Amino acid sequence: MARLQGKVALITGAAGVIGGAIARRFVEEGCQVVIADINDDRGKVLALELGGTSEFVHNDHLDEDSNAAAVAMAVASFSGLDILVNNAGAPYAGLIEDAEATDVKHNFDMNLVGPLRMTKAAIPALRARAGETGKTVAILFTASSQAINARPVMAAYTAAKHGVHGLTRSAALELAPDNIRVNCVCPAGTDTPLFRAMVEGGGFGSLESAIAGVKQNIPLGRMAEPEDTANAFLFLASDEASMVTGISLPVDGGISAR
C-alpha cells in the first residue's frame, strides 16, 4: 500500500523509539520524511536506514531558528510539507511537594512549549501545501494517556500533556479554514528508554513492578508497542482521515473507556 504516497513529513524526536517507528511506518507507505532530532548520531543512523526517502536535520524544538531551519529543509529537499509530527518530549515524574521549579519548567517547555513553537514554524509551509494540492494537511502531536486521564506522582507531566490536548482542540478550530487538520495520539505506557527513565526517577519501584502495574491498569492486559502508536499516526496523517480534526485518539488498550 502507499497511503502517504507523494506526501512529505517532518517528525521531531524521530531518533527515539516511538518517533523512529512513526518514521519507518510513514516511509513504508510512500512518505518522504525529515528526521528532526537533537541526537545527531541516532538521527543520522535512522536516515541512512531509511535511504533516499529521508533526510536528517539537527533540531531543538525549543529554538525558533532551529525549527525554521527544519521546515526549510523539508521544503528545499522534498518541495513542500504535508505532515508535521510533534513527537519530541521528555519524561517527568515525582511528588508535587518535591517538584523543583526548574524541573517543572523544563517539563512544560519540552512537552508543550516546544511543540507549540514547532507548530508555529510549520504553519506557513503547511498552508501553502494545502493551497497547492487542494487537500488537507496535518499537524499531529504525541500526547499520552495522561492527556485525557490522570495518575498520582505525575502531576506536572499530566498537566503538560493535558495542555497538548487543549492545544490540539484550539489549533484545529483556528487552522480549519486553511485546510490544516490538527490531532493528537495518546498512547498508554510503552517500554521505551523514556519510560524507563521516568520509572527510575519517579519512585515507582523496580522496572519489573512498574511494568506489571501498567499492564494491570490496561484492560487489554499489555503495554502499547511503538508500532501501535505509529499505526494511529498513519491513519491521522492519511487522506482517509480528511474529515478528522481536533481529536485526541487513545491508543491505551481501553483505559479511557472506564
Summary of the structure (lengths in Angstrom):
residues: 258
radius of gyration: 17.4
end to end distance: 35.0
largest distance: 52.9
contacts: 925
relative contact order: 0.15
helix: 55%
strand: 16%
